[in-house]
């Protein structure tokens, strides 16, 4: 794994995701884990940071006109450099502890399909936030290392990294990526799809946090093997009356939304398998496919991929932490 590291040994590693930002410090492990968003006051170029992380998350859909929620990343890549700089500064100040960093060397995870412009934007935001020499590492590779796959060996391994903003499929051998594919959908996309379903079918509006909770409740119901006829309560505003209300959403209705979401990921998995060299394909046939990322626990993900490929599909232990664990292993290498 030392081949992935820069000449100057990094002091910290950052898993900068669409949903959460995690900071790891060499020797201390995970020292910061909060939502990757901020709340700013003011307009245009006259803005100031009002809150970030958990405090900003609590303000979603609750801000007055003078405040707005800013999300640094959308679908896995940087969309707001100023917000990214603010979130990084906030995370670094919280993670610093007693360390006397000035410009610490850092590793930052990025999607494998990030363009040069997107990578450049991340480097600019990180440098402006006070980081020193920065190494960008593809997140599927970090996830594979964190999940315990032997990526250095001359044998193929395949993972599906299911993030909040993007889902990436990658095949590894001899420490490198031999095949990759991605689709810019993830947990956040599923949240919006569930909210749209509630809107269209029930003429009912729910916010971002309610959509996230609806997804989590759906996952919990599926995991407990509840009856398929069960319903999940959700609160929001009825468009027919204009009043607050709580309604029940049938599990079967949510199943259809999740199936449509997962079908897009299944197509990418099949496309990558169709472009994989025969010997690597044999290795994947023997080992199976590993799911990582927070959205790996979405119901139907494992079964639909297994049914479409005929391969064994497994979910990593603590899938949401795989990228962070991989970055931590590289810090300690």
Buried (B, 14 or more C-beta within 10 A) or exposed (E): BEEBBEEEEBBBBBBBBBBBBBBBBBEBEBBBBBBBBBBBBEEEEEBEBBBBBEBBBEBBEEBEEEBBBBBBBBBBBBBBBBBBBBBBBBBBEBBBEEBEBEEBBBBBBBBBBBEEEBBEBBBBBBBBBBBBBBBBBBBBBBBBBBBBBBBBEEBBBBBBBBBBBBBBBBBBBEBEBBBBBBBBBBBBBBBEBBBEBBBEEBEBEBBBBBBBBBBBBBBEBBEEEEEEEBBBEBBBBBEEEEEEBEBEBBBEBBBEBBEEBBEEBBEBBBBBBEEBEEEBBEBBBEBBBBBBBBBBBBBBBBEBBBEBBEBBBBBBEEBBBBBBBBBBBBBEE
